[in-house]
């Protein structure tokens, strides 16, 4: 219905369990790890519990997709007491005959089946979903089945999946023996507020969406109303997309979510979890068994605070007509701001024009819908507007605009709430600065000339950051073409607290699509992926101690390239350590700079290698020396030698052997030289994986790219903007 309008290949928020849309939240990762642990370590019984709609069945289907042919697996999801003999259900699930047999015959047949599978080298796994519906007698019978073994090997592995009542059932005194046989267990909880945002973005991305659809305030309201339950999130988000499509609104704002929840309350059925679920802020809901019904159908939906730019709430005291006109103006203003938030800088003007029309359509549609007036809260004092988390956050974030055509909005919003964020744009792009302000960042107001290098931009942003957050212990630098992993800053802070000798820590780079990063050369991949202590972090993204950063005077502002590498080396000379963790630090869009092309990228790499070699090419660093040597030899010296040899061979043949055509001699020498490059390409393909299509392209580009690298090296050597060495 709405897929084409939003650029989707399929519906992202269906309520059917689909492993391809699985979001790996923290508890989902742990729950799946326990499932895998139970299967791979032959745990007799594994138990996974969780609230209704939290994704238990999806995890089970994911496990079914991953199990190999070495396992015989059965899934039962509709077994209940009073609906037949349990052994009959189990035999039916494994495709074995079960009709007209006594209980003893059924047990004997199951035992024979288990032994037969074991003889074939297969492990039998029985998964029972909705296991809270089983009776005590049924669970005891399952325990007896788990006793069947061949020597020290168990023939049946049992996985019980159910709602929280299953935990209470297993804690019954009658099931003590069964509970003691549980080798792996985990309780799945709802998603946190941050995870709800990542959940929505992950499912939209899997469905083919390439832009931001839900505004931040809309996501906050979805998290609040769903209590972090994935199934309810899907219901709200799917309905919201329908509402936005009907109004031709490119962005789902908070007003649309309010209307969805209100309509569900008044006209629909809105199922939520039980009353003992843990809410996303980690506090139990104390308000009784009807608390979640009241939460789903609130008497008054959450109200927004007004500001100098206007809000979404209606004024109670305004006359009906003026209130309606005021609301239309506010919705148009909100739609404009959403347009800036949702699209890249290069497309902003077109999107704003479209959003003006969309806002009018949305306003006309809502004029016919009865809405509840919401009181306008009085403005808070300035002291109350400061987030308490921002006062205590020990890490500030600096986002650097590295490309005028890439919006910084995604990078800034990936930081989350509660941390001071400063944005500095190389070239001081006014459009990028405007988007950064709307996204919640403080913008460095400098001239384009003042911020003409990465070092100057980062230093200016750091000075601004220390003014607004002088208490911070760490600073996270991030380029605008990437987004932070939600767990990275907390992970890095814990590591730095344990390792005071480490000055800079980086992490792994992943892609937003989930595909592996494709590096141009194997050496480049090794530099980016090796964890542990390293010589230098690659790129402009890393978390640093502020005192160490200040001790070396920050970045060198005169460098046109490799300013982060230079900073790392200067810190190491003072005894500091640089580290890379195996955890994900940032997510990079592989298509963000795809238009640049591999040849231009290789030429820049050659320039940067020569730049680094001049700065720190001496021992012990020898930065970029080997890379420059390879580029010069394979991109310059070797082909020149081959061409000269072919020319001399042709001349020699013409004078010394007139009967031999000189073209054959020259062609033979050129062919030998070409054959050497072909051999190198084949070797590069084999190292990357002969059967992977991308290996052929990457292998070719890695070898032929040496010519581009050589051009980059020569451009640096022959240029005038060369940095001075530092001791």
C-alpha positions as CSV (number, residue, x, y, z in Angstrom):
1,X,0.0,0.0,0.0
2,X,2.6,2.6,1.1
3,X,5.8,0.8,0.1
4,X,6.4,2.7,-3.1
5,X,5.7,6.1,-1.5
6,X,8.4,5.5,1.2
7,X,10.8,3.8,-1.2
8,X,10.4,0.3,0.5
9,X,10.7,-3.1,-1.1
10,X,8.4,-4.7,1.5
11,X,6.5,-3.9,4.6
12,X,8.9,-3.4,7.5
13,X,6.5,-3.7,10.4
14,X,4.6,-6.9,10.0
15,X,3.7,-8.8,13.2
16,X,4.6,-12.2,11.8
17,X,7.9,-13.7,13.1
18,X,10.4,-13.0,10.4
19,X,14.1,-13.8,11.1
20,X,15.3,-11.6,8.3
21,X,14.0,-8.6,10.2
22,X,15.5,-9.6,13.5
23,X,16.9,-6.7,15.5
24,X,19.8,-7.6,17.7
25,X,19.0,-5.7,20.9
26,X,21.1,-6.4,23.9
27,X,18.7,-8.9,25.5
28,X,18.0,-10.5,22.1
29,X,21.7,-11.1,21.5
30,X,22.1,-12.6,25.0
31,X,18.9,-14.8,24.6
32,X,20.1,-16.1,21.2
33,X,23.6,-16.7,22.6
34,X,22.0,-18.8,25.4
35,X,20.0,-20.8,22.8
36,X,23.1,-21.4,20.7
37,X,25.0,-22.3,23.9
38,X,22.4,-24.9,24.8
39,X,22.4,-26.5,21.4
40,X,26.1,-26.5,20.8
41,X,27.1,-27.7,24.3
42,X,24.3,-30.3,24.4
43,X,22.5,-28.8,27.3
44,X,19.7,-31.2,28.3
45,X,17.1,-28.4,28.8
46,X,17.2,-24.7,27.8
47,X,14.5,-22.2,28.8
48,X,13.8,-18.8,27.2
49,X,11.0,-16.6,28.7
50,X,9.8,-13.2,27.9
51,X,6.7,-10.9,27.6
52,X,4.1,-11.3,24.9
53,X,5.4,-9.8,21.7
54,X,9.1,-9.4,22.8
55,X,10.4,-11.6,19.9
56,X,10.8,-15.1,21.4
57,X,9.3,-16.9,18.4
58,X,11.4,-14.8,16.0
59,X,14.5,-15.9,17.9
60,X,13.4,-19.5,17.6
61,X,12.9,-19.2,13.9
62,X,16.3,-17.7,13.6
63,X,17.8,-20.7,15.4
64,X,15.9,-23.0,13.1
65,X,17.4,-21.3,10.0
66,X,20.9,-21.6,11.5
67,X,20.9,-25.2,12.6
68,X,22.8,-27.5,10.2
69,X,22.0,-31.0,8.9
70,X,23.6,-32.5,11.9
71,X,20.4,-31.7,13.9
72,X,16.9,-33.1,13.6
73,X,14.7,-30.3,14.9
74,X,11.0,-30.2,15.7
75,X,8.9,-27.2,16.7
76,X,5.7,-27.5,18.7
77,X,3.7,-24.3,19.3
78,X,0.2,-25.5,20.1
79,X,0.5,-28.1,22.8
80,X,-1.9,-27.6,25.8
81,X,-3.1,-29.7,28.6
82,X,-6.3,-31.6,27.8
83,X,-5.6,-31.7,24.0
84,X,-4.2,-35.2,23.7
85,X,-1.3,-37.2,24.8
86,X,2.1,-35.4,24.8
87,X,4.0,-38.3,23.3
88,X,1.6,-38.3,20.3
89,X,2.3,-34.6,19.8
90,X,6.0,-35.1,19.9
91,X,5.9,-38.1,17.5
92,X,3.7,-36.1,15.1
93,X,6.2,-33.2,15.2
94,X,9.0,-35.5,14.1
95,X,6.8,-37.1,11.3
96,X,6.5,-40.4,13.1
97,X,3.2,-42.5,13.2
98,X,1.4,-42.3,16.5
99,X,-2.3,-43.4,15.9
100,X,-3.9,-46.3,17.9
101,X,-0.9,-46.9,20.2
102,X,-0.7,-47.2,23.9
103,X,1.4,-44.9,26.0
104,X,4.1,-47.5,26.4
105,X,4.2,-48.1,22.7
106,X,4.5,-44.4,22.0
107,X,7.4,-44.1,24.5
108,X,9.2,-47.1,23.0
109,X,8.7,-45.7,19.5
110,X,10.2,-42.3,20.5
111,X,13.1,-44.0,22.1
112,X,13.8,-46.1,19.0
113,X,13.6,-42.9,16.9
114,X,16.1,-41.1,19.1
115,X,18.5,-44.0,19.0
116,X,18.2,-44.2,15.2
117,X,19.0,-40.5,14.7
118,X,21.9,-40.8,17.1
119,X,23.3,-43.7,15.0
120,X,23.1,-41.4,12.0
121,X,25.3,-38.8,13.8
122,X,22.4,-36.4,14.3
123,X,21.3,-34.6,17.5
124,X,17.5,-34.4,18.2
125,X,16.3,-31.0,19.3
126,X,12.7,-30.5,20.4
127,X,11.5,-26.9,20.7
128,X,8.2,-26.2,22.5
129,X,6.8,-22.7,22.1
130,X,4.2,-21.3,24.4
131,X,5.4,-23.8,27.0
132,X,3.6,-22.0,29.8
133,X,0.4,-23.9,28.6
134,X,1.9,-27.3,29.5
135,X,0.7,-29.0,32.7
136,X,2.9,-30.2,35.5
137,X,2.4,-33.8,34.3
138,X,3.4,-32.9,30.7
139,X,6.6,-31.2,31.9
140,X,7.5,-34.2,34.1
141,X,7.0,-36.4,31.1
142,X,9.4,-34.2,29.1
143,X,11.9,-34.6,31.9
144,X,11.6,-38.4,31.6
145,X,12.2,-38.1,27.8
146,X,15.4,-36.1,28.5
147,X,16.7,-39.0,30.5
148,X,17.0,-41.2,27.4
149,X,20.7,-41.4,26.7
150,X,23.4,-43.4,25.0
151,X,26.2,-43.8,27.4
152,X,27.2,-40.3,28.4
153,X,25.4,-38.6,25.5
154,X,21.9,-37.3,25.8
155,X,19.7,-38.3,22.8
156,X,17.2,-35.4,23.2
157,X,17.8,-31.7,23.7
158,X,14.8,-29.8,24.9
159,X,14.2,-26.0,24.5
160,X,11.2,-24.5,26.3
161,X,10.0,-21.1,25.2
162,X,7.2,-19.3,26.9
163,X,5.8,-16.3,28.8
164,X,6.9,-15.3,32.3
165,X,4.4,-17.7,33.8
166,X,6.7,-20.5,32.6
167,X,9.3,-19.4,35.2
168,X,6.7,-19.6,37.9
169,X,5.6,-23.1,36.7
170,X,9.2,-24.4,36.7
171,X,9.7,-23.2,40.2
172,X,6.9,-25.4,41.5
173,X,8.2,-27.9,44.1
174,X,6.9,-30.8,41.9
175,X,9.2,-29.8,39.1
176,X,12.4,-29.4,41.1
177,X,14.1,-32.3,39.3
178,X,13.3,-30.7,35.9
179,X,14.5,-27.2,37.0
180,X,17.8,-28.6,38.2
181,X,18.4,-30.0,34.6
182,X,18.1,-26.6,33.0
183,X,21.5,-25.9,31.5
184,X,20.8,-22.5,29.9
185,X,18.1,-20.0,30.5
186,X,17.4,-16.3,29.8
187,X,14.5,-13.8,30.2
188,X,13.8,-11.5,27.3
189,X,12.9,-8.0,28.3
190,X,11.4,-5.1,26.2
191,X,13.6,-2.7,24.3
192,X,15.0,0.4,25.9
193,X,14.2,3.9,24.5
194,X,17.5,3.9,22.5
195,X,16.9,0.4,21.2
196,X,13.4,1.4,20.0
197,X,15.0,4.0,17.7
198,X,17.6,1.5,16.4
199,X,14.9,-1.1,16.0
200,X,12.8,1.1,13.8
201,X,15.8,2.2,11.7
202,X,17.0,-1.4,11.3
203,X,13.7,-2.7,10.0
204,X,13.3,0.3,7.7
205,X,16.8,-0.3,6.3
206,X,16.2,-4.0,5.8
207,X,13.0,-3.1,3.9
208,X,15.0,-0.8,1.5
209,X,14.5,2.6,3.1
210,X,17.4,5.0,2.4
211,X,16.3,8.0,4.4
212,X,14.9,9.0,7.8
213,X,11.1,8.4,8.2
214,X,10.3,8.9,11.9
215,X,11.3,12.1,13.7
216,X,13.0,11.8,17.0
217,X,10.0,13.0,19.0
218,X,7.8,10.5,17.1
219,X,10.2,7.7,18.1
220,X,10.1,8.8,21.7
221,X,6.3,8.6,21.8
222,X,6.4,5.2,20.1
223,X,8.8,4.0,22.8
224,X,6.6,5.4,25.5
225,X,3.3,4.0,24.2
226,X,4.7,0.6,23.3
227,X,6.7,0.1,26.4
228,X,9.4,-1.3,24.2
229,X,7.4,-4.3,23.2
230,X,8.4,-5.1,19.5
231,X,5.0,-6.4,18.4
232,X,3.3,-3.2,19.7
233,X,6.0,-1.1,18.1
234,X,5.2,-2.8,14.8
235,X,1.5,-2.1,15.2
236,X,2.0,1.6,15.9
237,X,4.7,2.1,13.2
238,X,2.8,0.2,10.5
239,X,-0.4,2.2,11.2
240,X,1.6,5.5,11.3
241,X,3.0,4.8,7.8
242,X,-0.6,4.2,6.6
243,X,-1.7,7.6,8.1
244,X,1.4,9.4,6.6
245,X,0.7,7.8,3.2
246,X,-2.9,8.9,3.3
247,X,-1.8,12.5,4.1
248,X,1.1,12.3,1.6
249,X,3.5,13.2,4.4
250,X,7.1,12.1,3.7
251,X,7.9,12.2,7.4
252,X,6.1,10.6,10.3
253,X,5.9,13.2,13.1
254,X,4.8,13.1,16.6
255,X,1.3,14.3,15.7
256,X,0.7,11.3,13.5
257,X,1.7,9.0,16.3
258,X,-0.7,10.8,18.7
259,X,-3.5,10.2,16.2
260,X,-2.6,6.6,15.8
261,X,-2.6,5.9,19.5
262,X,-5.8,7.9,20.0
263,X,-7.6,6.1,17.2
264,X,-6.5,2.8,18.5
265,X,-7.8,3.8,21.9
266,X,-11.2,4.9,20.7
267,X,-11.9,2.6,17.7
268,X,-9.5,-0.3,17.8
269,X,-8.0,-3.1,19.8
270,X,-4.5,-2.4,21.1
271,X,-2.9,-5.4,22.8
272,X,-0.1,-4.8,25.2
273,X,2.0,-6.9,27.6
274,X,1.1,-8.1,31.0
275,X,1.2,-5.8,34.1
276,X,4.5,-7.1,35.4
277,X,6.7,-6.2,32.4
278,X,9.8,-4.1,33.1
279,X,9.4,-0.7,31.4
280,X,12.3,0.7,29.3
281,X,13.6,3.0,32.0
282,X,14.2,-0.1,34.2
283,X,11.5,0.7,36.7
284,X,8.6,-1.7,37.4
285,X,5.1,-0.3,36.9
286,X,3.4,-0.2,40.3
287,X,-0.1,0.9,39.1
288,X,-1.9,-2.4,39.1
289,X,-3.2,-4.8,36.5
290,X,-4.9,-2.2,34.3
291,X,-1.8,0.0,34.0
292,X,-0.8,-1.0,30.5
293,X,-4.4,-0.6,29.2
294,X,-4.3,3.0,30.6
295,X,-0.9,3.5,29.0
296,X,-2.1,2.3,25.6
297,X,-5.3,4.4,25.7
298,X,-4.3,7.5,27.7
299,X,-6.9,10.0,28.7
300,X,-4.4,12.7,27.6
301,X,-1.5,12.0,25.4
302,X,1.9,13.4,26.4
303,X,2.1,17.1,25.8
304,X,5.0,19.0,24.2
305,X,6.6,22.0,25.7
306,X,6.4,25.3,23.8
307,X,9.4,27.2,22.7
308,X,10.3,30.3,20.8
309,X,9.8,28.5,17.6
310,X,6.3,27.1,18.5
311,X,5.0,23.8,19.5
312,X,2.4,21.1,18.6
313,X,0.0,21.6,21.4
314,X,-3.3,23.5,20.9
315,X,-4.1,26.4,23.2
316,X,-7.3,25.8,25.3
317,X,-8.1,29.4,25.6
318,X,-8.0,30.2,21.8
319,X,-11.3,30.4,19.9
320,X,-12.0,27.3,17.6
321,X,-11.2,29.0,14.3
322,X,-8.1,30.8,15.5
323,X,-6.9,27.7,17.2
324,X,-7.4,25.7,14.0
325,X,-5.4,28.3,11.9
326,X,-2.7,28.4,14.6
327,X,-2.4,24.6,14.4
328,X,-2.1,24.7,10.7
329,X,0.7,27.2,10.9
330,X,2.5,25.1,13.5
331,X,2.1,21.9,11.5
332,X,3.5,23.6,8.4
333,X,6.5,24.8,10.5
334,X,7.1,21.3,11.9
335,X,6.8,19.8,8.4
336,X,9.5,22.2,7.2
337,X,11.9,21.3,10.0
338,X,11.2,17.6,9.3
339,X,12.2,18.2,5.7
340,X,15.5,19.6,6.7
341,X,16.1,16.7,9.1
342,X,15.2,13.9,6.7
343,X,17.1,14.6,3.5
344,X,20.7,15.3,2.4
345,X,21.8,18.9,2.0
346,X,21.9,18.7,-1.8
347,X,18.1,17.9,-1.9
348,X,16.8,20.2,0.8
349,X,15.1,22.8,-1.3
350,X,13.0,20.3,-3.3
351,X,12.0,18.5,-0.1
352,X,11.0,21.8,1.6
353,X,8.7,22.7,-1.3
354,X,7.1,19.2,-1.2
355,X,6.7,19.5,2.6
356,X,4.8,22.8,2.3
357,X,2.2,21.0,0.2
358,X,2.3,18.0,2.5
359,X,1.7,20.1,5.5
360,X,-1.4,21.8,3.9
361,X,-2.8,18.4,3.0
362,X,-2.2,17.1,6.5
363,X,-3.7,20.2,8.0
364,X,-6.9,19.9,5.9
365,X,-7.2,16.3,6.7
366,X,-6.9,16.8,10.5
367,X,-9.4,19.7,10.4
368,X,-12.1,17.1,9.8
369,X,-10.9,14.9,12.7
370,X,-12.1,15.6,16.2
371,X,-9.0,16.2,18.3
372,X,-8.5,17.0,22.0
373,X,-7.2,20.4,22.9
374,X,-4.1,20.2,25.0
375,X,-3.1,22.9,27.5
376,X,0.1,24.8,26.7
377,X,2.5,24.3,29.6
378,X,4.3,27.4,30.9
379,X,7.9,27.7,29.8
380,X,10.5,26.2,32.1
381,X,13.2,28.3,33.6
382,X,16.6,28.1,32.0
383,X,17.9,26.0,34.8
384,X,15.3,23.4,34.2
385,X,15.9,23.2,30.5
386,X,19.4,21.7,31.1
387,X,19.3,17.9,30.9
388,X,20.5,16.4,34.2
389,X,22.4,13.8,32.1
390,X,24.3,16.4,30.3
391,X,25.6,17.8,33.5
392,X,27.1,14.4,34.5
393,X,28.0,13.0,31.1
394,X,31.8,12.5,31.1
395,X,32.0,12.3,27.3
396,X,31.4,15.1,24.8
397,X,31.0,14.5,21.1
398,X,32.5,16.5,18.1
399,X,31.0,15.8,14.7
400,X,33.1,17.1,11.7
401,X,31.4,17.8,8.4
402,X,33.8,16.2,5.9
403,X,31.6,16.6,2.8
404,X,29.3,19.4,1.9
405,X,26.9,17.0,0.2
406,X,26.4,14.8,3.3
407,X,24.0,15.9,5.9
408,X,25.3,15.7,9.5
409,X,21.8,15.0,10.9
410,X,22.2,11.2,11.1
411,X,25.6,11.4,12.8
412,X,24.4,13.9,15.4
413,X,21.3,12.0,16.2
414,X,23.2,8.8,16.6
415,X,24.9,10.2,19.7
416,X,21.6,10.2,21.6
417,X,20.4,12.5,24.4
418,X,22.4,13.8,27.4
419,X,25.8,14.6,25.8
420,X,27.1,17.9,24.6
421,X,27.5,17.8,20.8
422,X,29.5,20.3,18.8
423,X,29.5,20.4,15.0
424,X,32.2,21.9,12.8
425,X,32.0,21.9,9.0
426,X,35.0,21.9,6.8
427,X,34.3,24.8,4.4
428,X,31.7,26.2,6.9
429,X,28.7,25.1,4.9
430,X,25.7,27.2,5.9
431,X,23.2,24.5,5.0
432,X,25.0,21.8,7.0
433,X,25.2,24.2,10.0
434,X,21.5,24.8,9.8
435,X,20.8,21.1,9.8
436,X,23.2,20.6,12.7
437,X,21.4,23.2,14.8
438,X,18.0,21.6,14.2
439,X,19.5,18.2,15.1
440,X,20.5,19.5,18.5
441,X,24.2,20.3,18.1
442,X,26.2,23.5,18.9
443,X,27.7,24.9,15.7
444,X,31.2,26.4,15.5
445,X,30.8,29.8,13.9
446,X,34.1,30.2,12.0
447,X,34.8,31.5,8.5
448,X,35.5,29.0,5.7
449,X,39.1,30.1,5.6
450,X,39.5,29.4,9.4
451,X,38.2,25.9,9.1
452,X,40.1,24.8,5.9
453,X,41.8,21.8,7.5
454,X,40.6,18.9,9.5
455,X,42.9,19.8,12.4
456,X,41.7,23.4,12.6
457,X,38.0,22.3,12.5
458,X,38.5,19.7,15.2
459,X,40.5,22.1,17.5
460,X,37.9,24.8,17.1
461,X,35.1,22.4,17.9
462,X,37.0,21.1,21.0
463,X,37.4,24.7,22.3
464,X,33.7,25.2,21.9
465,X,33.0,21.9,23.6
466,X,35.1,22.8,26.6
467,X,33.2,26.0,27.0
468,X,29.8,24.3,27.3
469,X,31.0,21.1,29.1
470,X,34.3,21.9,31.0
471,X,33.8,18.8,33.2
472,X,34.2,16.2,30.4
473,X,36.9,13.5,30.7
474,X,36.6,12.1,27.2
475,X,35.9,13.5,23.7
476,X,34.5,11.4,20.9
477,X,35.4,12.6,17.4
478,X,33.1,11.5,14.6
479,X,33.0,12.3,10.9
480,X,29.6,13.3,9.5
481,X,29.5,10.4,6.9
482,X,29.1,7.8,9.8
483,X,26.9,7.2,12.8
484,X,27.9,5.9,16.2
485,X,27.0,2.4,17.4
486,X,24.5,2.9,20.2
487,X,26.7,0.9,22.7
488,X,30.1,2.4,21.7
489,X,30.6,5.3,24.1
490,X,29.5,3.3,27.2
491,X,31.9,0.5,26.1
492,X,34.8,2.9,25.5
493,X,34.2,4.6,28.8
494,X,34.4,1.4,30.7
495,X,37.6,0.4,28.9
496,X,39.3,3.7,29.6
497,X,38.4,3.5,33.2
498,X,40.2,0.2,33.5
499,X,43.2,1.3,31.3
500,X,44.4,4.8,32.4
501,X,47.5,4.4,30.3
502,X,45.4,4.4,27.1
503,X,45.0,7.9,25.5
504,X,42.9,7.0,22.5
505,X,40.6,4.1,21.8
506,X,38.9,3.2,18.6
507,X,36.6,0.4,17.5
508,X,35.5,-1.6,14.5
509,X,33.7,-0.1,11.5
510,X,30.6,-1.7,10.2
511,X,28.3,-0.9,7.4
512,X,24.7,0.4,7.8
513,X,23.6,-2.4,5.5
514,X,25.3,-5.1,7.5
515,X,27.6,-6.0,4.7
516,X,31.4,-6.3,5.5
517,X,33.6,-3.3,4.7
518,X,35.4,-3.7,1.4
519,X,39.0,-2.4,1.8
520,X,41.1,-1.6,-1.3
521,X,44.1,-3.6,-0.1
522,X,44.7,-6.4,2.4
523,X,47.2,-4.2,4.2
524,X,44.5,-1.6,4.5
525,X,42.1,-4.1,5.9
526,X,44.6,-5.2,8.5
527,X,45.2,-1.6,9.6
528,X,41.5,-1.1,10.0
529,X,40.5,-4.4,11.7
530,X,43.3,-5.5,14.0
531,X,42.3,-5.1,17.6
532,X,44.6,-4.6,20.7
533,X,47.3,-2.1,20.9
534,X,47.9,-0.3,17.6
535,X,50.2,2.4,16.2
536,X,47.4,4.7,15.2
537,X,43.7,4.8,14.6
538,X,42.6,5.2,11.0
539,X,40.3,8.1,10.0
540,X,38.9,10.9,12.1
541,X,36.7,8.9,14.5
542,X,38.0,7.9,18.0
543,X,37.4,8.5,21.7
544,X,40.2,10.4,23.5
545,X,41.1,11.5,27.0
546,X,40.8,15.3,27.2
547,X,43.9,15.7,29.4
548,X,46.1,13.7,27.0
549,X,44.6,15.5,24.0
550,X,45.4,18.9,25.6
551,X,48.9,17.8,26.7
552,X,50.1,17.7,23.0
553,X,48.2,20.8,21.9
554,X,45.5,19.0,20.0
555,X,45.7,18.5,16.3
556,X,48.2,20.2,14.0
557,X,46.2,22.8,12.1
558,X,48.7,23.1,9.2
559,X,48.3,19.5,8.0
560,X,46.2,18.8,4.9
561,X,45.8,15.1,5.8
562,X,46.6,12.4,8.4
563,X,46.1,14.8,11.3
564,X,44.7,12.0,13.5
565,X,47.6,9.7,12.7
566,X,50.0,12.5,13.6
567,X,48.3,13.1,16.9
568,X,48.5,9.4,17.8
569,X,52.2,9.2,17.1
570,X,52.9,12.3,19.1
571,X,51.0,10.9,22.0
572,X,52.9,7.5,21.7
573,X,56.2,9.4,21.9
574,X,55.1,10.7,25.3
575,X,54.4,7.2,26.6
576,X,50.7,7.0,25.9
577,X,49.0,3.9,24.3
578,X,46.6,3.7,21.4
579,X,44.0,0.8,21.4
580,X,41.4,-0.7,19.1
581,X,38.6,-2.7,20.6
582,X,36.8,-5.5,18.8
583,X,33.4,-3.8,19.5
584,X,31.7,-1.8,16.8
585,X,32.4,2.0,17.0
586,X,30.7,3.4,14.0
587,X,28.4,2.5,11.1
588,X,29.4,3.7,7.7
589,X,27.2,4.1,4.6
590,X,29.1,2.3,1.8
591,X,27.2,4.4,-0.8
592,X,27.9,7.8,0.9
593,X,30.9,8.6,-1.3
594,X,30.5,5.9,-3.9
595,X,30.4,8.5,-6.7
596,X,34.1,9.3,-5.9
597,X,35.3,6.2,-7.7
598,X,38.1,3.7,-6.9
599,X,40.7,5.6,-9.0
600,X,40.2,8.9,-7.2
601,X,40.2,7.0,-3.9
602,X,43.5,5.3,-4.7
603,X,45.1,8.6,-5.8
604,X,44.1,10.1,-2.5
605,X,45.6,7.1,-0.7
606,X,48.9,7.6,-2.4
607,X,48.9,11.3,-1.5
608,X,48.1,10.5,2.1
609,X,50.8,7.8,2.3
610,X,53.4,10.2,1.0
611,X,52.2,12.8,3.4
612,X,52.5,10.5,6.3
613,X,55.9,9.2,5.2
614,X,57.3,12.8,5.1
615,X,56.0,13.5,8.6
616,X,56.8,10.2,10.4
617,X,58.6,8.0,7.9
618,X,61.7,7.7,10.0
619,X,62.1,4.8,12.5
620,X,60.5,3.5,14.6
621,X,57.1,4.5,13.0
622,X,58.1,4.3,9.3
623,X,54.6,5.5,8.5
624,X,53.6,5.0,4.9
625,X,57.1,4.1,3.7
626,X,56.3,0.6,2.5
627,X,53.0,1.8,0.9
628,X,54.9,4.6,-1.0
629,X,57.6,2.2,-2.1
630,X,55.0,-0.2,-3.5
631,X,53.2,2.6,-5.3
632,X,56.4,4.0,-6.8
633,X,57.7,0.6,-7.9
634,X,54.5,-1.0,-9.3
635,X,52.9,2.2,-10.5
636,X,56.0,3.9,-11.8
637,X,59.4,2.2,-11.9
638,X,58.3,-1.2,-13.2
639,X,56.1,-0.1,-16.0
640,X,58.7,2.5,-17.1
641,X,61.4,-0.2,-17.1
642,X,59.2,-2.5,-19.2
643,X,58.4,0.2,-21.7
644,X,62.1,1.2,-22.0
645,X,63.1,-2.5,-22.3
646,X,60.5,-3.0,-25.1
647,X,61.8,0.1,-26.9
648,X,65.5,-0.9,-26.6
649,X,64.6,-4.5,-27.6
650,X,62.8,-3.2,-30.7
651,X,65.8,-1.0,-31.7
652,X,68.3,-3.7,-31.0
653,X,66.3,-6.2,-33.1
654,X,66.1,-3.7,-36.0
655,X,69.9,-3.2,-36.1
656,X,71.2,-6.6,-35.0
657,X,68.6,-9.0,-36.5
658,X,66.9,-7.3,-39.5
659,X,65.1,-10.6,-40.4
660,X,63.3,-10.6,-37.0
661,X,60.5,-8.1,-36.9
662,X,61.2,-5.6,-34.1
663,X,57.4,-5.5,-33.3
664,X,57.7,-9.2,-32.1
665,X,60.5,-8.4,-29.7
666,X,58.9,-5.3,-28.3
667,X,55.5,-7.0,-28.0
668,X,57.1,-10.0,-26.2
669,X,58.7,-7.8,-23.6
670,X,55.5,-5.8,-23.1
671,X,53.6,-9.1,-22.8
672,X,56.0,-10.3,-20.1
673,X,55.4,-7.1,-18.2
674,X,51.6,-7.4,-18.6
675,X,51.8,-11.0,-17.5
676,X,53.4,-10.0,-14.2
677,X,50.4,-7.7,-13.5
678,X,48.0,-10.4,-14.4
679,X,49.7,-12.8,-12.0
680,X,49.5,-10.2,-9.3
681,X,45.8,-9.7,-10.0
682,X,45.1,-13.4,-9.8
683,X,47.1,-13.7,-6.5
684,X,45.1,-10.8,-5.1
685,X,41.8,-12.5,-6.1
686,X,42.8,-15.8,-4.5
687,X,43.8,-14.0,-1.2
688,X,40.3,-12.4,-1.1
689,X,38.4,-15.5,-2.0
690,X,38.2,-17.0,-5.5
691,X,34.5,-17.7,-5.4
692,X,33.4,-14.2,-4.2
693,X,32.4,-11.9,-7.1
694,X,33.6,-8.8,-5.2
695,X,37.1,-10.4,-4.9
696,X,37.6,-10.1,-8.7
697,X,36.7,-6.4,-8.7
698,X,38.8,-5.7,-5.6
699,X,41.7,-7.7,-6.7
700,X,41.8,-5.8,-10.1
701,X,41.4,-2.4,-8.4
702,X,44.1,-3.2,-5.8
703,X,46.8,-3.9,-8.4
704,X,45.8,-1.4,-11.1
705,X,45.2,1.1,-8.3
706,X,49.0,1.3,-7.8
707,X,49.1,3.5,-10.9
708,X,46.7,5.9,-9.2
709,X,48.7,5.8,-6.0
710,X,51.8,6.6,-7.9
711,X,50.1,9.7,-9.4
712,X,49.0,10.7,-5.8
713,X,52.6,10.3,-4.5
714,X,54.0,12.4,-7.4
715,X,51.3,15.0,-6.9
716,X,52.5,15.3,-3.3
717,X,56.2,15.3,-4.1
718,X,55.9,17.9,-6.8
719,X,53.3,20.1,-4.9
720,X,54.0,23.1,-2.8
721,X,51.7,22.4,0.2
722,X,54.0,20.1,2.0
723,X,54.0,19.9,5.8
724,X,57.0,20.6,8.0
725,X,58.5,17.7,10.0
726,X,58.2,17.6,13.7
727,X,60.7,16.1,16.1
